[in-house]
Amino acid sequence: MNSTSIVVLLLLCATVIVSAQEKSTDRSKGVYDFTLNNIDGKETPLSDYSGKVLLIVNTASKCGYTPQYAPLEKLYRRFHDKGLRILAFPANNFGGQEPGSNAEIKEFCSSNYAVTFDLFEKISVKGEDIHPLYRYLTTETDFPGDIRWNFTKFLVDREGKVVARFETKVDPLEGNVISQIEELLNE
């Protein structure tokens, strides 16, 4: 083997190693690595929630499941002091059920459900324009799969690891949801 072949071989090996490290880094990425704008347009790093238990939910104001805002608020008020945070991400991906502006969404949630948990700007949770947070949630966690409808919920532990996924029909106050939240809050 001549010196040129050795250099090429070493470069090839280095490329493979770097590529493997990048994939490993991507896989270890967590929810705290994302920054999104809250409903008022303020940039909010999710690392601000480090050490909290999170319930991440894609929401809509004109959906048959919109009444889930009420049990989400009840859940939030029940466990807020123990470290639960609910992060709502309005999305218009399903039947145009979130057509309003961020200001209209905020007003709707406040006046109809007295929401006090954290609302974020409207994003896309599926498709070509999927927000990177939702791309991560649906492809890089132990709970992959497209978001199928509004009010899909991801439970995140205090270290930022997604530990459960609850589909649309699961009421936020269902026993299994409560027990998993309580378990995480007690750790």
C-alpha positions in Angstrom: 0.0 0.0 0.0 1.4 3.4 -0.9 1.2 6.5 1.2 -1.7 8.0 -0.9 -3.8 4.9 -0.3 -3.1 5.0 3.5 -4.1 8.7 3.6 -7.3 8.0 1.7 -8.0 5.0 4.0 -7.4 7.1 7.1 -9.7 9.9 5.8 -12.4 7.4 5.0 -12.1 5.9 8.6 -12.3 9.4 10.1 -15.4 10.2 8.1 -17.1 7.1 9.2 -16.2 7.8 12.9 -17.5 11.4 12.7 -20.7 10.3 11.0 -21.3 7.7 13.7 -20.6 10.3 16.4 -23.1 12.7 14.8 -25.8 10.0 14.7 -25.0 9.2 18.3 -25.3 12.9 19.3 -28.6 13.2 17.5 -30.0 10.2 19.3 -29.0 11.6 22.7 -30.7 15.0 22.0 -33.5 15.7 24.4 -36.4 18.1 24.7 -34.2 20.5 26.6 -32.2 21.1 23.4 -35.0 23.0 21.8 -36.0 26.6 21.9 -39.5 27.8 20.8 -41.5 31.0 21.1 -44.2 31.2 23.7 -47.6 32.3 22.8 -46.5 36.0 23.2 -43.6 35.5 20.9 -40.9 35.4 23.6 -38.1 32.9 22.8 -38.2 30.2 25.4 -35.5 27.5 25.8 -37.0 24.3 27.0 -34.0 24.0 29.2 -35.8 26.5 31.4 -37.9 23.5 32.4 -34.9 21.4 33.5 -35.7 19.4 36.6 -39.5 19.6 36.0 -41.8 16.8 34.8 -43.4 17.9 31.5 -46.5 17.0 29.6 -46.2 18.2 26.0 -49.5 18.4 24.1 -50.4 19.5 20.6 -53.7 21.4 20.9 -56.5 22.9 18.8 -59.4 25.3 19.6 -62.0 23.9 17.3 -61.6 20.1 17.8 -63.9 17.6 19.4 -61.1 17.1 22.0 -60.8 20.8 22.8 -62.6 20.2 26.1 -59.4 18.4 27.2 -58.1 21.9 28.1 -60.2 21.6 31.3 -58.7 18.4 32.6 -55.2 19.6 31.5 -55.7 22.8 33.6 -57.0 20.7 36.5 -54.0 18.4 36.3 -51.7 21.4 36.1 -53.2 23.0 39.2 -53.1 19.8 41.1 -49.4 19.1 40.5 -47.8 22.4 39.6 -46.4 22.9 43.1 -44.8 19.4 42.9 -43.0 20.2 39.7 -45.4 19.4 36.8 -45.4 21.8 33.8 -47.8 21.4 30.9 -46.6 22.8 27.5 -49.3 23.3 24.9 -48.4 23.6 21.3 -51.3 24.7 19.1 -51.2 23.2 15.6 -53.5 23.5 12.6 -52.5 20.2 11.1 -55.8 18.4 11.4 -58.9 19.6 9.6 -58.0 23.3 10.0 -59.0 23.1 13.7 -56.6 25.7 14.9 -57.1 28.6 12.4 -56.6 31.5 14.8 -53.7 33.7 15.4 -51.5 33.3 18.5 -53.4 36.2 20.2 -56.8 34.6 19.4 -55.6 31.2 20.7 -54.4 32.8 24.0 -57.7 34.6 24.4 -59.7 31.5 23.6 -57.8 29.4 26.2 -58.0 32.0 28.8 -61.7 32.9 28.5 -63.0 29.4 27.8 -60.8 27.2 30.0 -59.0 29.7 32.4 -55.7 28.1 31.2 -52.7 29.0 33.3 -50.2 26.5 31.9 -47.7 27.4 29.3 -48.9 28.0 25.7 -46.5 28.3 22.8 -46.8 29.7 19.3 -48.7 27.7 16.8 -46.4 25.2 15.1 -46.7 22.2 12.7 -46.6 18.8 14.4 -46.5 16.7 11.2 -45.7 16.9 7.5 -43.0 18.6 5.6 -43.0 21.6 7.8 -43.0 19.7 11.1 -41.3 21.6 13.9 -37.9 20.1 14.9 -39.3 19.4 18.4 -42.0 17.3 17.0 -39.7 15.6 14.6 -37.6 14.6 17.6 -40.6 13.5 19.6 -42.0 11.3 16.7 -38.7 9.9 15.4 -36.0 10.0 18.1 -37.7 8.8 21.2 -38.9 5.4 22.4 -42.4 6.5 21.2 -42.1 7.0 17.5 -44.9 7.5 15.0 -46.7 10.4 13.4 -49.0 12.5 15.4 -52.4 11.3 14.4 -54.6 14.0 15.8 -54.8 16.9 18.3 -54.2 16.4 22.0 -51.5 13.7 21.7 -49.5 13.9 24.9 -45.8 13.2 25.7 -44.7 12.7 29.3 -41.1 13.8 30.0 -39.1 13.1 33.2 -37.0 15.6 35.1 -33.9 14.8 33.0 -35.7 15.6 29.7 -36.3 12.0 28.6 -39.7 11.1 27.0 -41.1 8.3 29.1 -44.6 7.9 27.8 -47.0 8.8 25.0 -50.7 9.1 25.4 -52.9 9.3 22.3 -55.7 11.8 21.7 -58.5 9.8 23.4 -56.7 9.4 26.6 -58.1 11.8 29.2 -55.4 13.7 31.0 -57.0 12.8 34.3 -57.1 9.0 33.5 -55.6 6.9 36.3 -52.6 5.7 34.2 -51.6 9.2 33.3 -51.9 10.4 37.0 -50.0 7.4 38.3 -47.1 7.9 35.9 -47.0 11.6 36.7 -47.0 11.0 40.4 -44.2 8.4 40.1 -42.0 10.9 38.2 -42.8 13.7 40.6 -41.8 11.5 43.5 -38.4 10.5 42.1 
